[in-house]
Amino acid sequence: MINRILQNDQINVENEYAILKFVLSWIKHQTDKIAITDLLKNVRLSLILESALEETLENPLVKKDRNCVEYIKDVIKNSKTEQTRAFETEDVMVVMWSSSYIPGLHLACFSFVNNSWYQLPGLPTHSTGGSYGSCSNDSDIYICGGSGNPTAFHRFNFPSNKWQKLGPIELKYGRADHAMVIKNDNLYILGGSQDRIVVWPYVDKYNITENSWNRMGSLSIAVSNPSCAIFNESIIVFGGNKSFCEFSSAIQMYDLTTNSCSSFSKLPIMCSFSGLVMNEDVAYIVGPKGDVVLYDHGKDPVVLGSVHKQTMFGFGTAFYNGKVFVIGGSSDRMESTEARSFDVVSKTTSMTNRNMKVPAKKESNQYFMIIHNIRKSLLILENLYKD
């Protein structure tokens, strides 16, 4: 009888602690021996405050039942573990990918500790088309534009583990084949095109707090598909396409204080569709042919080595533990979901373990990667990638 009452989800009580007190009071008035632990398994003890459970351990009925004492102590211990885990974090490799041909934007992370991929929320119906722009800060990933949806604008927030639609933005700010970067409260879009034919020089700014767009200035050389990074109060823009199949090796500096731009140096390679990662104040640029270029601001850029041999586009890059990681990419002949790494000290390349192969389906030809610190509570069995 008592078990049926406790198993009734419609029972009307103030909280779970009230049920616990009722059970203990009921046991106290029974003449037959009662298996307290069996009854308590029908009470959701994990919803009761730790202080109340500690007080329950002092109840005479509980104290004389060793099994019951151990059961309640285990609940307290597990509750502490879950609470701690909810605030624990871990550095993971976050990868976002999509296809130029089919809808869907996918997000996952790789745990270096667990050697496994975990799903994060995606945008299953969003169609980016080709060459969307992405960038990130400590709390968010921003994605903007693409040939299939040039005015689309979304943000993924890590603390809430949710996407937010920020667009559509005004048509003059929408584009594809552009670069994006964040400094403080401002997001910048540089270069690109809207029709994938005419290349634009424009530099546009989105203020995150005010949710407003403004055209700030222009690049010295109009380029699409460049890479860029923040150095002090400037955005350094590397390479890009000046027109279809005309690549640039120029390094441009856009001054954020004066909104002026100058071309001041050159890369040792012709570079477009490149990946860029930062490690402290140094940038590593990975070109389509696999060249890894070191850029230390104020010094001439240097080729360190190569991370792959064949020409690849659309790959993602991230820096972790002294290595530049490169995932995915496509060419006229093939698509890859493999992960490769380049050690910047030994200047050697290696394939990563098989588990790091990104769980992307065929025709996933655009990748964005970062190393990010996320809650360990997301790295659970239910979120293991099963595709």
C-alpha positions as CSV (number, residue, x, y, z in Angstrom):
1,M,0.0,0.0,0.0
2,I,2.7,2.5,1.1
3,N,4.8,1.7,-2.0
4,R,1.8,2.4,-4.3
5,I,1.4,5.8,-2.7
6,L,5.1,6.6,-3.1
7,Q,5.2,5.5,-6.7
8,N,2.3,7.8,-7.6
9,D,3.7,10.8,-9.6
10,Q,0.4,12.7,-9.0
11,I,0.9,12.8,-5.2
12,N,0.3,16.3,-4.0
13,V,3.0,17.4,-1.5
14,E,5.1,20.5,-1.0
15,N,8.4,18.8,-1.8
16,E,10.3,15.5,-1.6
17,Y,11.5,16.2,1.9
18,A,7.9,16.1,3.1
19,I,7.5,12.6,1.6
20,L,10.7,11.5,3.4
21,K,9.3,12.7,6.7
22,F,6.0,11.0,6.1
23,V,7.7,7.7,5.3
24,L,9.8,7.9,8.5
25,S,6.8,8.8,10.6
26,W,4.8,5.9,9.1
27,I,7.6,3.4,9.8
28,K,7.8,4.7,13.4
29,H,4.2,3.6,14.0
30,Q,4.5,0.1,12.4
31,T,4.8,-3.0,14.6
32,D,6.2,-5.2,11.9
33,K,9.8,-4.9,10.8
34,I,10.1,-2.7,7.8
35,A,12.9,-2.6,5.1
36,I,13.5,1.1,5.3
37,T,15.9,1.1,2.4
38,D,13.4,-0.4,0.0
39,L,10.9,2.3,0.9
40,L,13.4,5.1,0.5
41,K,14.2,3.9,-3.0
42,N,10.7,5.2,-3.9
43,V,11.7,8.7,-2.6
44,R,13.7,11.0,-4.8
45,L,16.4,11.7,-2.2
46,S,18.6,13.4,-4.8
47,L,16.0,16.3,-4.8
48,I,16.4,16.9,-1.1
49,L,18.9,19.3,0.3
50,E,22.1,17.8,1.6
51,S,21.6,19.4,5.1
52,A,18.2,17.7,5.3
53,L,19.7,14.3,4.4
54,E,22.5,14.8,6.9
55,E,19.8,15.5,9.5
56,T,18.0,12.3,8.4
57,L,21.1,10.2,9.2
58,E,20.6,11.2,12.9
59,N,17.1,9.8,12.9
60,P,17.1,6.8,15.4
61,L,15.2,4.6,12.9
62,V,17.8,5.3,10.3
63,K,20.9,5.1,12.5
64,K,20.1,1.5,13.6
65,D,19.7,0.3,9.9
66,R,23.2,0.0,8.4
67,N,21.9,-0.5,4.9
68,C,19.8,2.6,5.1
69,V,22.7,4.7,6.4
70,E,24.9,3.6,3.5
71,Y,22.2,4.2,1.0
72,I,21.6,7.8,2.1
73,K,25.4,8.5,2.3
74,D,25.7,7.2,-1.3
75,V,22.9,9.6,-2.4
76,I,24.8,12.5,-0.7
77,K,28.1,11.5,-2.3
78,N,26.6,11.2,-5.8
79,S,24.7,14.4,-5.4
80,K,28.0,16.2,-4.6
81,T,29.7,14.6,-7.6
82,E,26.9,15.8,-9.9
83,Q,27.0,19.3,-8.5
84,T,30.7,19.4,-8.9
85,R,30.6,18.1,-12.4
86,A,28.0,20.7,-13.4
87,F,30.7,23.4,-12.8
88,E,33.8,21.5,-13.9
89,T,35.0,22.3,-17.4
90,E,37.4,20.8,-19.9
91,D,39.2,22.1,-23.0
92,V,37.7,20.4,-26.0
93,M,38.1,20.8,-29.8
94,V,34.8,22.2,-31.1
95,V,34.1,21.6,-34.8
96,M,31.2,23.0,-36.9
97,W,30.6,21.8,-40.4
98,S,28.1,22.1,-43.2
99,S,27.7,21.3,-46.9
100,S,27.3,23.6,-49.9
101,Y,24.7,21.2,-51.3
102,I,22.4,20.1,-48.5
103,P,20.9,21.9,-45.5
104,G,22.1,21.5,-42.0
105,L,24.8,23.0,-39.7
106,H,26.3,20.5,-37.3
107,L,28.3,21.1,-34.1
108,A,30.3,18.6,-32.1
109,C,33.3,18.6,-29.8
110,F,36.1,16.2,-29.3
111,S,37.3,15.4,-25.8
112,F,41.0,14.8,-25.6
113,V,40.5,13.2,-22.2
114,N,37.8,10.7,-23.2
115,N,39.1,10.4,-26.8
116,S,35.5,10.7,-28.1
117,W,33.2,13.0,-30.0
118,Y,30.1,14.5,-28.4
119,Q,27.1,16.1,-30.1
120,L,26.3,19.8,-29.5
121,P,23.1,21.4,-30.8
122,G,23.1,22.2,-34.5
123,L,20.9,24.0,-36.9
124,P,19.4,21.1,-38.9
125,T,17.4,23.1,-41.4
126,H,19.8,26.0,-41.9
127,S,21.3,26.3,-45.4
128,T,24.6,28.2,-45.6
129,G,25.5,27.5,-49.2
130,G,29.2,28.0,-49.8
131,S,31.8,30.0,-47.8
132,Y,30.0,31.3,-44.7
133,G,32.0,33.3,-42.2
134,S,32.6,32.3,-38.6
135,C,34.5,33.5,-35.5
136,S,34.3,33.1,-31.8
137,N,35.0,34.6,-28.4
138,D,35.1,33.2,-24.9
139,S,31.3,32.5,-24.8
140,D,30.0,32.4,-28.3
141,I,30.4,31.2,-31.9
142,Y,29.1,33.6,-34.6
143,I,28.2,32.5,-38.1
144,C,27.2,34.9,-40.8
145,G,26.3,34.7,-44.5
146,G,27.2,32.2,-47.1
147,S,26.3,32.0,-50.8
148,G,23.0,30.2,-50.0
149,N,22.0,32.7,-47.3
150,P,24.0,35.9,-47.4
151,T,22.0,37.8,-44.8
152,A,21.7,34.9,-42.2
153,F,23.3,35.6,-38.8
154,H,23.3,33.2,-35.9
155,R,25.1,32.8,-32.6
156,F,25.8,29.7,-30.5
157,N,26.2,30.4,-26.8
158,F,28.3,27.9,-24.8
159,P,27.0,28.7,-21.3
160,S,23.3,28.1,-22.4
161,N,24.2,25.5,-25.0
162,K,21.8,27.1,-27.4
163,W,21.6,28.8,-30.8
164,Q,20.1,32.3,-31.2
165,K,19.0,33.8,-34.5
166,L,20.4,37.4,-34.9
167,G,19.5,38.0,-38.5
168,P,18.5,38.5,-41.2
169,I,20.8,41.5,-41.5
170,E,20.6,44.3,-44.0
171,L,21.5,43.1,-47.5
172,K,24.5,45.5,-47.8
173,Y,26.1,43.7,-44.9
174,G,25.3,40.2,-46.1
175,R,27.9,38.3,-48.1
176,A,29.9,35.1,-48.7
177,D,33.6,34.3,-49.0
178,H,34.5,36.8,-46.2
179,A,36.6,36.8,-43.1
180,M,35.3,37.4,-39.6
181,V,37.0,38.4,-36.3
182,I,36.0,39.7,-32.9
183,K,37.6,42.3,-30.7
184,N,36.0,43.1,-27.4
185,D,32.4,43.9,-28.1
186,N,32.7,44.3,-31.8
187,L,32.6,41.7,-34.6
188,Y,34.2,42.7,-38.0
189,I,33.5,41.3,-41.4
190,L,36.2,41.9,-44.0
191,G,36.2,41.4,-47.8
192,G,34.2,38.7,-49.5
193,S,31.5,39.1,-52.1
194,Q,27.7,38.8,-52.5
195,D,27.4,37.1,-55.9
196,R,30.8,35.3,-55.8
197,I,31.9,37.3,-58.8
198,V,32.5,40.9,-57.7
199,V,35.0,41.0,-54.8
200,W,34.3,43.6,-52.1
201,P,36.8,45.6,-50.1
202,Y,34.4,46.5,-47.3
203,V,35.0,46.3,-43.6
204,D,31.8,46.2,-41.6
205,K,31.3,46.2,-37.8
206,Y,28.6,44.6,-35.7
207,N,28.3,45.9,-32.1
208,I,27.3,42.9,-30.0
209,T,25.7,44.9,-27.2
210,E,23.8,47.4,-29.3
211,N,22.9,44.8,-32.0
212,S,23.8,47.3,-34.7
213,W,25.8,47.3,-38.0
214,N,28.0,50.0,-39.5
215,R,30.3,50.2,-42.5
216,M,33.7,51.3,-41.2
217,G,36.0,51.4,-44.1
218,S,37.7,49.4,-46.9
219,L,40.7,47.1,-47.4
220,S,43.6,48.4,-49.6
221,I,43.1,45.3,-51.8
222,A,39.7,43.8,-52.2
223,V,39.9,40.1,-51.5
224,S,37.6,37.2,-50.8
225,N,38.4,34.1,-48.7
226,P,41.2,35.7,-46.7
227,S,42.3,34.9,-43.2
228,C,42.6,37.5,-40.5
229,A,43.6,38.0,-36.9
230,I,43.7,40.7,-34.2
231,F,47.1,42.2,-33.3
232,N,46.9,45.0,-30.8
233,E,44.6,47.7,-32.4
234,S,44.8,46.3,-35.9
235,I,43.3,43.5,-38.0
236,I,45.9,41.7,-40.0
237,V,44.4,40.3,-43.3
238,F,46.3,37.4,-45.0
239,G,46.0,36.6,-48.7
240,G,42.7,35.9,-50.4
241,N,41.3,36.0,-53.9
242,K,41.5,39.2,-55.9
243,S,39.2,37.6,-58.5
244,F,38.3,34.1,-59.6
245,C,41.5,32.0,-59.6
246,E,43.7,35.1,-58.9
247,F,45.3,34.6,-55.5
248,S,47.0,37.2,-53.4
249,S,50.0,36.9,-51.1
250,A,49.5,40.4,-49.6
251,I,49.4,41.0,-45.9
252,Q,47.1,44.0,-45.1
253,M,46.8,45.9,-41.9
254,Y,43.4,47.5,-41.0
255,D,43.9,50.1,-38.2
256,L,40.8,50.0,-35.9
257,T,41.6,53.4,-34.5
258,T,41.8,55.3,-37.8
259,N,39.7,52.9,-40.0
260,S,42.4,53.0,-42.6
261,C,44.2,50.1,-44.3
262,S,47.6,49.5,-45.9
263,S,49.4,46.6,-47.6
264,F,52.7,46.2,-45.8
265,S,54.1,42.8,-46.4
266,K,53.7,39.5,-48.3
267,L,53.2,35.8,-47.4
268,P,55.9,33.4,-48.8
269,I,53.0,31.6,-50.6
270,M,50.0,32.5,-52.6
271,C,47.2,32.0,-50.1
272,S,43.4,31.8,-50.2
273,F,40.9,29.6,-48.5
274,S,43.5,29.3,-45.7
275,G,43.0,28.4,-42.1
276,L,44.5,30.5,-39.2
277,V,45.1,29.8,-35.6
278,M,46.5,31.9,-32.8
279,N,48.8,30.9,-30.0
280,E,49.4,33.8,-27.7
281,D,50.7,36.6,-30.0
282,V,51.7,34.3,-32.9
283,A,49.6,33.3,-35.9
284,Y,49.9,30.0,-37.9
285,I,48.4,30.1,-41.3
286,V,47.7,26.9,-43.1
287,G,47.4,27.2,-46.9
288,P,45.3,25.0,-49.3
289,K,48.5,23.1,-50.3
290,G,49.2,22.3,-46.6
291,D,52.0,24.9,-46.0
292,V,52.2,26.0,-42.4
293,V,53.3,29.7,-42.2
294,L,54.5,31.3,-38.9
295,Y,53.6,35.0,-38.6
296,D,55.1,36.9,-35.7
297,H,53.9,40.5,-35.9
298,G,56.8,42.7,-36.9
299,K,58.8,39.9,-38.5
300,D,58.9,38.3,-41.9
301,P,56.5,35.3,-42.2
302,V,58.2,31.9,-42.5
303,V,57.1,28.5,-43.9
304,L,57.6,25.9,-41.1
305,G,56.6,22.8,-43.1
306,S,53.6,21.1,-44.5
307,V,50.6,19.4,-42.9
308,H,49.2,17.7,-46.0
309,K,50.3,17.2,-49.6
310,Q,47.2,17.5,-51.7
311,T,45.4,20.8,-52.3
312,M,42.4,21.0,-50.0
313,F,39.8,23.6,-49.3
314,G,37.2,24.2,-46.5
315,F,39.2,22.5,-43.8
316,G,39.1,23.6,-40.1
317,T,42.1,24.5,-38.0
318,A,42.8,24.7,-34.2
319,F,45.8,25.0,-31.9
320,Y,46.2,22.7,-29.0
321,N,49.1,21.5,-26.9
322,G,51.8,22.8,-29.2
323,K,50.2,21.4,-32.4
324,V,48.2,22.9,-35.3
325,F,45.2,20.5,-35.9
326,V,43.7,20.3,-39.4
327,I,40.4,18.5,-39.9
328,G,38.4,17.8,-43.1
329,G,38.6,19.6,-46.4
330,S,37.7,18.8,-50.0
331,S,39.2,18.9,-53.4
332,D,38.0,18.1,-56.9
333,R,38.9,14.5,-56.3
334,M,38.0,13.7,-52.7
335,E,36.6,14.7,-49.4
336,S,38.3,14.1,-46.1
337,T,37.1,13.8,-42.5
338,E,40.6,12.9,-41.3
339,A,42.4,14.8,-38.6
340,R,46.1,15.8,-39.1
341,S,48.4,17.6,-36.7
342,F,51.6,19.7,-37.2
343,D,54.0,20.1,-34.3
344,V,55.2,23.7,-34.4
345,V,58.4,22.8,-32.4
346,S,59.6,19.7,-34.2
347,K,58.0,20.8,-37.4
348,T,56.7,17.3,-38.1
349,T,53.3,16.1,-39.3
350,S,51.3,13.1,-38.2
351,M,47.9,11.6,-38.6
352,T,45.9,11.7,-35.4
353,N,44.3,8.6,-33.9
354,R,41.3,7.1,-35.7
355,N,38.9,8.3,-33.0
356,M,39.6,11.9,-33.9
357,K,38.1,11.4,-37.4
358,V,35.3,13.9,-37.4
359,P,31.8,12.2,-37.5
360,A,30.7,14.2,-40.6
361,K,28.7,12.7,-43.4
362,K,29.8,12.9,-47.0
363,E,29.5,16.3,-48.7
364,S,30.4,18.0,-45.5
365,N,32.9,20.4,-47.1
366,Q,33.1,23.4,-44.8
367,Y,34.7,23.2,-41.4
368,F,35.2,25.7,-38.6
369,M,37.3,24.7,-35.5
370,I,38.2,26.2,-32.1
371,I,39.5,25.0,-28.8
372,H,37.0,25.9,-26.2
373,N,36.4,25.3,-22.5
374,I,33.0,23.7,-21.9
375,R,31.1,22.1,-19.0
376,K,31.9,18.5,-18.4
377,S,28.2,17.9,-17.8
378,L,27.8,18.0,-21.6
379,L,30.3,15.2,-22.1
380,I,27.9,12.4,-21.1
381,L,26.9,9.1,-22.6
382,E,23.7,10.5,-24.0
383,N,25.6,13.0,-26.1
384,L,28.1,10.6,-27.6
385,Y,28.1,11.1,-31.3
386,K,26.4,8.1,-33.0
387,D,26.3,9.1,-36.6
